[in-house]
């Protein structure tokens, strides 16, 4: 091989290296071997995200309220400035009231299910990929958060912890295609699997027995049964009776073996601020079903 | 390996951090923008593909680090986009004013498509669910990248002229 040929071959070396590295990372990540190795990046990142999130809220608020800014410019006399000050005070009070309401809802939620141990967390970022629904919260392994733990808000189920660092966690939202939640209809008691594969923010409840009579408006809750879908990228363990959403439509075909319900999530997943991570609960023992199934 | 990788590491990290912490909280009217992807594509078109693939690898790594997607997935998709853009630069008449937007758009379209195909292959993500996002995202990214390329080209010309210009007497 002469020098020119060798040079020509070396031109492709960076491409080959980065492709091989990408494939290697993919394999290691899927096997779960990279989490500890990447902590040196993810730990400081979580702090930076929390810092930026705190500042970006104020920036987003200022973009969202140009009318207030315009008014403020037009107000030139002392009286008008006083009105501005009072309006500002009023807004702050409304904000405090909103936070109070949120805390009250969270408090109520804790009272509804006091047996569950929870860690309260703030949402500090959203995932950067257009094809996944995920958020970052400011609690990690130092706070007792582990991969697979369910995450809820005052309104209902939010998702499941997918990846953790000592001070932050990545949460796979219930509306993601990769999320599978064993669920039960509150009135008809039929069970199924809730997945985020519906269009938009809606959810699908699949594998519902054809004989079950599903009513539109029926509440869907977690069933608490463990390990219902082999497709799930994290073990699907959820405590029972967490509200997932409400049935808005039913797809039923006599030719199919199962029916499907379209679910409106109880939680507005685009406006999450504060969530709970359920750090400890008693999962339903699925072995009783084995006994029932036995002849 | 070019020294530009030392710029890429912090720059693309900052761009990804900016996206997840700041852009996600701003009203974007449904548009999805990945600043790190814009930077990578602009740099690849401005420079040669060998630098582009390294920048693509770094940007993809950061994107996957802050997402539930398997690490390496976005890198591979971005490398595919960069390589296609580089190939098109050789084929298309680059003196045409439409060449750069077309090259960037097809590169972005490749990135989006490969990303979605790999995601649907490696995770339960469904192409039917997110397929509608690929084209608008590619267009939106193209609209962001082309001015960035002009900016980099302009800055490059300014600095090159300064360097080779006659010394003041």
Interface residues (C-beta under 8 A of the other chain):
Chain A: X11 X14 X15 X18 X19 X21 X22 X23 X24 X25 X26 X28 X29 X30 X34 X38 X41 X42 X45 X48 X49 X52 X53 X56 X57 X59 X60 X63 X64 X124 X125 X126 X127 X128 X129 X130 X131 X132 X134 X136 X162 X163 X170 X172 X176 X177 X178 X180 X195 X197 X198 X199 X231 X232 X233
Chain B: X1 X16 X17 X18 X19 X20 X21 X22 X24 X25 X26 X27 X32 X34 X36 X49 X50 X53 X54 X56 X57 X60 X61 X62 X63 X64 X65 X66 X67 X68 X69 X70 X71 X72 X73 X74 X75 X76 X79 X83 X112 X115 X116 X119 X122 X123 X124 X125 X126 X129 X130 X133 X137
